């Protein structure tokens, strides 16, 4: 999870109202907490959307998150097509 104190970003909780990170996604996946693939996909999308929301367009983190979100969407479409 993002630690706003350690990272010195006190406005993070005001901007990101639904925090999500890949470690939490992994924990939820391993714990069987996702009732279906759509719920898992939404949490993964949320990780990258949050990064894009907090960091302005043009910022390295924003651009990397944007590319990763695109990759995730491509992979999800391929999974759905294979079924």
C-alpha positions, -999 to +999 in steps of 0.1 A: +000+000+000+010+036-005+023+052+027+015+089+024+035+098+055+067+079+044+064+092+009+056+128+021+024+130+000-002+141+026-028+149-001-028+113-014-058+102+007-078+133-004-071+125-041-072+087-040-104+077-022-102+040-032-066+030-027-055-003-043-021-018-048-008-050-065+003-066-031-033-063-019-046-077-053-022-107-048-034-112-012-071-111-022-064-134-052-046-160-031-073-157-004-101-164-029-117-131-022-126-124-059-160-138-067-152-136-105-126-124-129-143-091-134-138-081-097-101-090-100-098-070-132-114-040-117-089-040-088-060-043-112-073-014-133-078+006-101-041+003-092-031+020-125-059+045-126-050+057-092-014+061-103-026+081-133-050+102-112-024+111-086+005+119-110-002+144-137-001+136-174+035+137-186+049+125-153+069+093-156+047+074-132+015+085-150+029+075-184+042+041-171+008+034-154-010+044-186+011+019-206+006-009-181-032-003-180-032-006-218-012-039-215-037-052-189-067-044-211-050-062-240-043-093-219-079-093-205-094-091-240-072-120-251-084-141-221-120-134-229-115-142-266-098-175-256-129-186-236 
